[in-house]
Amino acid sequence: MRYAIAIPQFYPDGSFDPGAFRDYLVRAEEAGYHSAWTQEAVFGRRPQLSPMEAMTFAAACTDTLRLGCTVFVSTLHIPAQLAKSTASLDQLSRGRLEVGVGSGGKNRPWAAFGLDGARHLTRFTEGVELIKKLWTQETVDHQGEFWQVSGAGLTPGPFQKPHPPLWFGGSGPKALRSAVDLGTGFFGAGSTPTAPFAEQVRFVRSLNPSPGFEIAKRVYLAVDADAGRARERINAELTSVYGTLPPAIEAAAIAGTPDDCVRELREVIDAGAELILFTPLYDQAEHAEVIAKEIIPALG
């Protein structure tokens, strides 16, 4: 098992503290976390820093901690530019980058990006295929429906060869098949309860993924000696993130005493998670310390 922690990104205008951000990442590295992860939302209900810039800052603060995004909504990116940015960050971090991608679903504000949402899944698949070509081939010839590249190369490519780990988000059969066909791992959403996540894992494994294909799960977590207070606080934060609190999202979040959390996290591990991304939604620094000192050792 490997354990990861969320990178702080939610900052109202003018409130970002570079020193506190650096301390958080340094402590996470010293605590033995495998990786630290961002997420992407250009437009959102909460003030949120961009993942690429947050990871770049984090790379400068650390030496061994791996850094990821789950997920870039890659349908809203130009593949060549996303390939270039991620390859550059992989070089700058000396091969510590993890890349997650997802289609974002059909209800994205396509017009704000100069796009038409029609055939967004085809756009997503072609975009990922082109990114992989640009990461791995000296010269790329690609004549697709959405992008055309003739004799172009991207240098330097990623530091990791053939490319950084490529994680896929999503939940439906098409997304899971894409993960197996094009990626190196599947990342279960924080909004997915443990039982449906277990079903997703079983489906992925039934597709006979290549050796080394990995399974991860984001877990929204609140730890408190007062279990009721933990649940109230995380529910309030989830409502702020999602704008509402459907029963499934509430059920997906784990909240309670350390013993409560360990019990439910063991169920996530039993469901097939090989990496857990702990995502506290408040008091992030304090949670990162408690998780490292009390939760992870109890998980074994």
N, C-alpha and C positions, 0 to 999 in steps of 0.2 A: 504494500500500500504506500501511496504517496499523498501528501497533504499540501494544499495550496491555500493562499489567502488573497482576498480581494485588495486591489490597490485603491486607496481613497481617490475619488473623483468628484464627489458632490461638494461644491464650494460656492456659496453665494458670492456675488461680485465683490472683489477686494478682500476676501477672507482667507485666501490661500496663504499658508505659512510654509515657505520653503524648508526651514529648519525642521519643523515638525514632520513634514512629508519625508525628508531625508532620514530622520530618526526612525520613523515607522518602517521604512524599507531596510535600514541597517539592522534593526531589531528582528525583523522577519527573517533576514538572512542568518543572523546569529542563532535564532531559535530553531533553525533547521528546516524551515519550510522548503519544499521542492521548488515552488514557483509562486509568482504573484501575478494577478490577472486584472485586466481592465474589461470594460464593455463599451459598446458604441451606441449613442443615440444623439444624432445631430439636433433634433427637436425633441424635447422631453418635458416632463412635468416638474423636474427638479434641475437646478443649475448643475451642469456636469461638464467636466473637462474632456477634451478629445483624447481617445485612447492612444493614438500614435505619439503625441507629445508627452502624455503622462508616462508611457513606457520608456521614452527616450530619456526623460529626466530620471526615471527609476534606474535605467541602465548606468547612468553616470554616478549613482549613489551606491551601487553594489558591485560585487565581483563574481559571485557564483550563482546568485538567485536567477532562476529562469523567469522570463517575462512573456506574458501572453495577452491576447484579446479574445474573448469569447462573447460575441463574435463580431467581426466586421460584417456589416450588411453589404456584401460585396457587389450586389446588383446596383448599388448607388455609387459605385466607384468605377473609374476608368481602369481596366485591368493593368495596363502598362504602368500607370502611375502607382497603383497599389503594389504591383510587383517591385517597382523601383524603391519605394519607401520601405517596404518590409525587408528587401535585400540589404538596403543600406543600414537599417537598424540591426539586422543580424550581424553585419560586419562590425558596426560600432560596439556591439555587446559581446563580440567574439563568440558568436554562435549560441546565444542564450534565448533566442526568440521562438515562441510558439504562436502559430497563426490559426485562429478560428474563423470560419466563414459561415454565412447563412443567407438565405434568400430574402429574409425579412417579411415574407408573406405578401399577399396581394394588396393589402390595404395601406401600403406606404404612400407618402405624399410625393408621388412620382413627378408631378409637374414642377415641384420646387427644385428638382434636379435636372429639369429639361428632358425628362424621360416619359415614355408611355409604359404603363404597367402591363400592357398586353404581352403575353408570352414571357413573363418575368422568370419562370423556372428555366426556360430555354436560355434566356440571357444569363442567368446565374451559372448554369452548367458550362456554357461556352466561356464565360469570364474566368471561371476557375481553371478550365483547361488551358486557356491562354496564359494565365499567370504561371502555371506549372511549366509551360514551354519556355517562357521568358526567364524563369528561374534556372532552367536546366540546359538550355540549348544556346550555343554561341550565336547562331543565326536562326531566326524564326521566320517561317513562312506560314501564314495563317489566313485563310479566306473563309470567314464565317458569316453568319447572318447579321451579326451586330458589329464585328470588328474585323479589319483586314490589316495584316502586317506582311510586308514583303522585304526579306533580307535584312531584318533589323536584329540587333543584339543588345542585351542589357548587361553592362559590366560596371562595377563588379557584381557578380551574382551573389547569392547568399553565402555566408561563411560555412554553414552546414551543408553537407553534400548528401544526397542530391538537392535537398531543400529542407527548410524547417519543418517540424511536425505540422501536419495540416489537419485540423480538427473541423468537424462539421456539426453545426447545431441543427435544430429542427426536430420534428416528432413523428411525422407521417411516413408511410412506407416509401414514398419517392425520395424523401430526404435521407432516410436511412440507407436506401440503396445507393444513393449518390455518395454517402459517407464511405461505404465499402468500396465502391468503384473508383473513387477519386481521392479519398483521404487516407490518413493514417490513424484516425480515431474518431469516435463519436462522443459529443459532450451533451449530456442530459441537462435540460433547462432547470433553473431554480424554481420555475412555476409548475413543474411536473412532480406530482406526488410519487412516493416510492413504488407503489404497486404498478402504475403505468410505466414507470421507468424500467422496472423488472421485465415487463412485457416487451419494451423496446430493445432491451439487451438480448432477450431470447430471440427476437426477430433478426437482429444484427448477426448473432452467432449462427443462426440458421442459414445465412447467406455465405457462410464459409469465408470470412475475410482472411486476408493474407496474414501470415505469421507476424506478430508484433503489433497488430491492430489493437488499439487501446480504447478503454471505456472510462469516461469521467462523468462527474455529476456536480453541478453547482448546488449548494445547500445554503439557503437563507437560515441564519442561526442567531438565536438570542439566548445567552446564558445568564442566569440570575438565581440567587438563593431563594427568591420568591418566584415560583413558577408562574403564578397568575400575572405578576407584573411583567415578566418576560414576554408572555403572550400578548398582553395589552400593548406593549411598546412595539413589538415587531408587527402586529396587525396595523398599528397606526402608520408605521413606516411603509409597509406594503401598500396600503391604501394611497399613500403619497406617491409611490412609484407607479402604480398601475391605474390610479384614478378610481378604483373600486376594489372590492375584496371578494372575489368569487370563492366558494367553498374549496375548490381544488387548489387555489394558490395558498389559502390559509393552511390547508392540509399538508402542502408541500414544505412549508417552513417548519423548522424544528425550534422549539422554545421550551425552556424550563430549567431545572437545576442541572448541574453537571451530570448527575446520574441519569436523569431523564434524557438528556441530549446524547449521552453515550449509548443508551439503549436504542434510540431511534437511528443513530448513525450506524450502528451495527447492522440494522436492517438494510440500510443503503449499501453497505459493503456486501452483504449477503445477496443483494439484488444484482450485483455484478460490477459495482464501481471499483476501479483500480486507482483512481485519483479523485479526491474530494476537494472541491474548491469552497472553502468556508467564506461566506459572504455576510458579515454582520452589517446591519443597516444603520446602526447608531453606535457611539462609543467604540469606534473601530480599533483604535490602538489598545484600549483596555481588553477588548474581546480577543485580539490577536495574542496577547500575553496569556489570557486565561485558557484559550484553546491549546496553545503550545504547552502550557504547564500542567493542565488538568484533564483536558479532553483527549488529546492525541496519546499520551502515555496510557490512559485507561483503555484505549482501543487496541493497544498491543501492536 
